[in-house]
Amino acid sequence: MANAARRSSRSKDQRIKECDGTVLAGGANRQVLRPDGIKELDALYEMQTKDGTI
């Protein structure tokens, strides 16, 4: 999959985390439309960082 020069995401505690690496093939996501009209996205992917950690 695509190389990620820099990825940022916010966790529940609102700290920004950055990571360099490659998103691996596979993974899954789903979108849920709640009764109140809000859409929620649930995504699960694996990433291999530049030092080889998965």
Secondary structure, DSSP 8 states (H G I E B T S, - for coil): --EEEEEEEE-TT--EEEEEEEE-S--EEEEEE-TTS-EEEEEE--EEETTS--
